[in-house]
Structures are given as C-alpha cells and as structure tokens.
Amino acid sequence: MASYLETVREWFRARLDAPGGLSTPEGATLGLRVLAIWRSRMIAQALRNLEDGRVLGGPFAGMAYVESATEGALAPRLVGTYEDELHPHLATALAADPEVILDIGCAEGYYAVGLARLAPRAVIHAHDTSETAQAACRRMAELNGVEARVRTGGLFHPEDFQAFADRRCLVIVDIEGAEEDLLRPDLAPALAGMRLIVETHDVYRPGVLDRVRARFEATHEITVVHPGPKTAPLPEILRNRSHLDQLLAVWEFRAAPTPWLVMTPKRSFR
C-alpha cells in the first residue's frame, strides 16, 4: 500500500504544476479516479482483515481469497457484490449441473474457484494469458481445497472448444474485447450446445456486442444484462462508514459500461 501511495503522490505532483493538468473536466475526472482506486485499495485491505481474508457475502461467501486481484477491484469481490447482476444467471447455469466450466480470462480465479466450490462435480478449466493470474488462480484453488478440479492454462483458441463437444458445458468469457476473436461458431461448432456468459467490451471494440450476439441468435436464447447499482446489504464493517466509502467498497473500476451476453442453447445437442 505504501508503494502505491507514493505512486499516487508522484502522479499528482507531475500534474499539479502542468498547464491544465487537473483543471479540465477530463483531468479532474482522471484525478478523482486515481484517488478513488487508492481509497478502494485501503478498504479492501480492511476487509481482508475480517474473516481471515474470506468473501463476506454473495454466492461465494466464505471463499478464501488471495491477497490481491490481478485485474480490477478487490473490495467488491470481498464484499460479495462483484458483478452481482450475474448472480441469478449463474444460479440457473449451475442448476443445469455442468460437467465442465470454461473460465476464459479467469484473472485470480473469482469465478473459477467460486464455481468449483458450488459445483463439486464439475471440472473447471481456467485460462488467462497472464502467468501471474494463472499462479494466483492455482493458489486460490489450493486455499479452498479445489485444486484437483481447477486446471489452469494460457491462451485459449476458438478450435479448443471442440475438445468439450457433447458435454454439459458452461463458458464464462471476460477478455477485454477479444471475445470477438474467440467466439467463432464457424471454427467451433460445439459452441452451439454450450451455455455462455460473455462480458462485452464496446468500450474497446465498438459494436462487438452486436456482432457477437448475431453469431449466436440462431442457436441460443440471448439476454443482455447491463451493470446496475449495488443494493445488497453491506457487511457490518461498512454500515457506519461514510456514504463515499460505501460506494467505493462496491465500485468495480469500470470506466464505461460492459454489458454481458447470457446465452442459453435453444435445444440440447447431447
């Protein structure tokens, strides 16, 4: 935390004396974001000191967590509100008793390990191009006693879906715009029979949501899920804190909306 604080200080020193550095709307917004991330990290550290570093709420409550998120905000993961718009869709997917869960863009394993705990018969394949993320995911699987069913790997190619054809398969994708390159039914016909939850990133690739959705309209029922305000009860440590701290505790660092495509096969391909 101390090293990050020094980074924040240097960032502001460089801009306070620069012409227009923080006086424009864009500069002020960026400055607020930098400070908010710093405060969010402080809140996350306080949350980690509770319950021995475990998730406090949501479907993954009780999951032991590694020290940091390899991408995005740690605090809402520990609170249990992270991407809670997906909670009912995850419950529906788990009710279908998946044999295989593919988590592509797994980061430190929030979904890979969390779903392994909730689906004890499923094998989870967690992929990320970051070796740091892969190592963190393996560590979190060990902390939660599911390492035998969580298998980590690197880059996942469109054709790799074919290895899981005719299996009850749930696919979760969060790869910062590359979902357009990965989700290719023309290269992986097995995708037609898989449940998919895909975070889309028009912020990086304008129009990617519509292009990916069009590829699956013939084979899947599709719901677009938009991020929304957080309404879940907060843990005791946050209930008497300032409203700003309460907001930052559930802030997910999103710079722009990243809606999800929740796609369910129209018929069984087994």
Residue pairs with C-beta under 8 A, 6 or more apart in sequence:
1 41
1 42
1 45
4 38
4 41
5 38
8 34
8 35
8 38
11 34
12 22
12 31
12 34
14 21
15 21
15 22
15 27
15 31
16 22
20 27
21 27
22 28
22 31
33 255
36 248
36 251
37 73
37 253
39 244
39 245
39 248
40 73
40 74
40 75
40 248
40 249
40 251
40 253
41 74
41 75
43 75
43 238
43 245
43 248
43 249
44 73
44 74
44 75
44 78
46 237
47 56
47 75
47 78
47 79
47 235
47 237
47 249
48 65
48 67
48 74
48 78
50 56
50 235
50 237
52 64
53 64
53 65
53 67
53 78
54 61
54 62
54 63
54 64
54 65
54 78
55 61
55 62
55 63
55 65
55 77
55 78
55 79
55 80
55 114
56 78
56 79
56 80
56 235
57 79
57 80
57 81
57 232
57 233
57 235
58 79
58 80
58 81
58 82
58 84
58 87
58 232
59 80
59 87
59 90
59 91
59 114
59 118
60 80
60 110
60 114
60 117
60 118
61 80
63 113
63 114
63 117
63 140
63 144
64 140
64 143
64 144
65 74
65 77
65 78
65 140
65 143
66 108
66 109
66 136
66 139
66 140
66 143
68 74
68 108
68 136
69 77
69 107
69 108
69 110
70 107
70 108
70 128
70 130
70 132
70 133
70 136
71 107
71 108
71 133
72 107
72 252
72 253
73 82
73 251
73 252
73 253
75 248
75 249
75 250
75 251
76 82
76 230
76 249
76 250
76 251
76 252
77 110
79 232
79 234
79 235
79 238
79 249
79 250
80 232
81 230
81 232
81 250
82 110
82 252
83 227
83 252
84 230
84 232
85 225
85 226
85 227
85 228
85 260
86 197
86 225
86 260
86 262
89 197
89 223
89 225
89 260
89 262
90 115
90 197
93 170
93 195
93 197
94 115
94 118
94 119
94 170
96 168
96 170
96 195
97 119
97 121
97 168
98 119
98 122
98 168
98 169
98 170
98 195
99 121
99 122
99 123
99 167
99 168
99 169
100 122
100 123
100 124
100 125
100 164
100 167
100 168
100 169
100 170
101 112
101 115
101 116
101 119
101 122
101 123
101 124
101 125
101 169
101 170
101 171
101 172
102 124
102 125
102 127
102 156
102 161
102 164
102 169
102 170
102 171
102 172
103 109
103 111
103 112
103 115
103 124
103 125
103 126
103 127
103 172
104 127
104 156
104 171
104 172
104 173
104 174
104 175
104 182
105 127
105 128
105 173
105 174
105 175
105 176
106 112
106 126
106 127
106 128
106 133
106 134
106 137
106 152
107 128
107 130
107 133
107 136
107 137
107 174
108 133
108 136
108 137
108 140
109 126
109 136
109 137
109 140
109 141
109 150
111 172
112 124
112 126
112 137
112 141
112 150
113 124
113 137
113 140
113 141
113 144
113 146
113 150
115 122
115 124
115 170
116 122
116 124
116 141
116 144
116 146
116 149
116 150
117 144
117 146
122 149
122 170
123 149
123 151
124 146
124 149
124 150
124 151
125 151
125 153
126 134
126 137
126 150
126 151
126 152
126 153
127 152
127 153
127 154
127 155
127 156
128 134
128 137
128 152
128 154
129 154
129 155
131 154
134 152
134 153
134 154
137 150
137 152
138 147
138 150
138 152
141 147
141 150
156 182
157 182
158 181
158 182
158 183
158 184
158 187
158 188
159 187
159 188
160 188
161 171
161 188
161 190
161 191
161 194
162 188
162 189
162 190
164 190
164 194
165 189
165 190
165 193
166 190
166 193
166 269
166 270
168 270
169 190
169 193
169 194
169 195
170 194
170 195
170 196
170 197
171 191
171 194
171 195
171 196
171 197
171 198
172 196
172 197
172 198
173 179
173 182
173 183
173 196
173 197
173 198
173 199
174 198
174 199
175 182
176 201
176 204
177 201
177 204
177 205
177 208
179 198
179 199
179 200
179 201
179 208
179 212
180 205
180 208
180 211
180 212
183 191
183 196
183 198
183 212
183 215
183 216
184 191
184 215
185 191
185 192
185 215
185 216
185 219
190 269
191 216
191 219
192 219
192 220
192 265
192 269
193 265
193 268
193 269
193 270
194 265
195 263
195 264
195 265
196 216
196 220
196 261
196 262
196 263
197 260
197 261
197 262
197 263
198 212
198 260
198 261
198 263
199 258
199 259
199 260
200 208
200 209
200 212
200 258
200 259
200 260
200 261
201 208
201 258
202 208
202 209
202 256
202 257
202 258
203 255
203 256
203 257
203 258
209 224
209 259
209 261
212 261
213 222
213 224
213 261
216 222
216 261
216 263
219 265
219 266
220 263
220 264
220 265
220 266
221 263
221 264
221 265
221 266
222 261
222 262
222 263
223 261
223 262
223 263
224 259
224 260
224 261
224 262
225 259
225 260
225 261
225 262
226 257
226 259
227 252
227 254
227 257
227 258
227 259
230 250
234 246
234 249
234 250
238 245
238 246
238 249
241 249
